[in-house]
Amino acid sequence: MNAILTLADAYHFAAAKHVGQRRKGEAEEPYVNHLTEVADLVAQATRGEDVEAIVAAILHDTVEDTETSFEEIADRFGQRVADLVAEVTDDWSLPKAERKRLQIEHAAHASAAAKVIKLADKTSNLRAMAVSPPKGWPAARRAEYLDWSQRVVAGCRGANRWLESQFDQAAEVLAEREGLTV
């Protein structure tokens, strides 16, 4: 399958899997908006040269948030895409604090492509939080999320300078909105 058909299939697959899901922000935008932003950031960071990483970016939350298996992703999009999705997928059988700790720990040991996806994901999340904070999240929780995101991204540094600058800008905007120092 050529790259354009693969990307179209990935977007259709993700949209069908995430149908009805909304972001946590006050705007409750469709969840697929997050997936398209992460994919766009990965596409720009890789100059469109790593289609499998872009497809994995589109699908990065599919196993966590839907009834989708890594095997289903591998069968449809290939083993490398499934492996990249696996690298950025949390083990939801673990307590939240442990999942967050492991994201920080694993970031430094992830493949270059997984680091780019993780950078794009955290950038998208901070951008969204700055314009539409999650409902019911007090300022302290938003500040904790910013700090944790920066700790995850610290392990991804060196993967892509442009994307790191996008994350840093998003962190600065959110910190300014929240009255925090970065």
N, C-alpha and C positions, 0 to 999 in steps of 0.2 A: 504494500500500500504506500502511496506517495505521502510526503509530509503534510500537504494541505488536507488530504483526506483523513489522515491520522488525527490531525488537530481538530478537524470538524467532528470526527467520531468521538474524540475525548470530551469536547465541549458538550456534545449531545448526551453522552453517557453521564457526565457529571451533573448536568442540568436535570436529567431524569432521576438520578439517584438522590439529589438534594431538593427535589421539588417540594415546595411548601416550607422549606427551612428559611429562617430569617436570622440576620445578625443580631447580636445582643444589644446593639445600640438603640438609643431612643428612636431613631428613624426607622428601625426594623426593616432595613433594606434587604432585598432578596440575598440569600447566602451566596448564590452564584456570582454576585458582584465581587465578592472577596476572591473567589477562585479565578475570575478573569483578571483581576488586578495582580494577583500573585504570578499568574502565567505571563502577563504583560511585562512585569518586572524581570522575570527570568529570561524572557525573550530578548528584552533590551540588553540585559547584562551579558548574555551569550551571543549577542548580535544575530540571533536566530539560528545559530550554528549547531545547537544541541536540541534537536526536536524532542528527543526522549526526555530530557530534563524539563522541557516546556510541558509535555504531556503529563509528566509526574507532578508538576506544579498544579496543573488543572485538577488532578486527582488526589492531591496531597492529603485531603481530609476525608476521602471517600470511605476508607476502611473504618476510621474512628467514628464517623457520624452516620453511617448507613449500613445496611445489611449487605456489604460487599466484602469479598475475601481477596487476599493477595493472589490466590490462584486464579480468580476471575479476571483480575487485572493482568496477570501474566499471560493468560490465554488470549486475551483480547488485544493487549498492547505490547506484549513482550516481557521477558524476564528482567531486563535492565530497568524498565519503567516500574515494575512491581518491586524490585529491590530498592529503588530510590524512594518510592512511597513508603516502604517498610522502614527505611532509615529515618524518616521524619514523622513516623506514626508512634504515638504514645501507647503504652500498654495500659488499657483502661481497667485491668484487673487489679492494678496497684492503687494505693491511696494517692490523692491529689498531690500532697507534699512530696511523695516519692517520685511521681511522674515529673514534677517540676525540677527536682534535684537531678534526675537522670537526663533531662533535656540539657541542662548546663554541662553535665559530665560528658555526655555523648557528642555534643557539638564539636568539640576539638578533635574528635576521632572520626568524624563523618567524612564521606567522600567529598571531593570538591563540588560536585553537582548538588549533593544533598545540602551542603553548606549554603550554596546559592539559593536553593529553595527555602531553606530556613530563614535566611536573611530577608528574602522577599516576603515571606509569611509574616515575620515580625514587623517589617516595615508597613505592610498593609494594615496589620492590627493597630499599630500606633497611630497611623493616619486616621483610621476609623474612630479610634478613641478620642482623638483631638476634636473631631467634628460632631460625633454622636456617641457620647460616653454610654457604656452599658447601663441599663436601667438598674437602679438600686445599688450601684457601686459608689460608695463614698470616696472622697478624695484620697483617703489613706490607702484604699484598695487599688485605686488607679496608680498611685505613686509606687506601690509594691509591684504592680504589673510592669511599670516602666523599668524599675530597678532589675527585676527578674529578666525582662527582655534584653536589657543591656548585658547581663551576665551570660545569657545564652549566646548572644551575638559576639561576645568577646571570644568565644571559642570558634567562631566562624570567620574571624578577621583573617585577611590574606586571601580569601576566596575570590573576591571581586571588589575592587576599589570603588567603582561607580555605585554599586549597590550598597556598599558600606556607607557612602556619603548620603544616599537616599535614606537609609536607616537613621543616620545621625541627624539629618534635617528633620525627620519625623519625630525623633526623640526631643529635639530642641523645641519644636512647635508644641508638642504635648506638655513638656516641662514648663514652657512659658504660660500656656493656658492654665496649668495647675499651680503656677507660682513656685515651681521647684527649680533647683539648680541641677545641671547635668554634669 
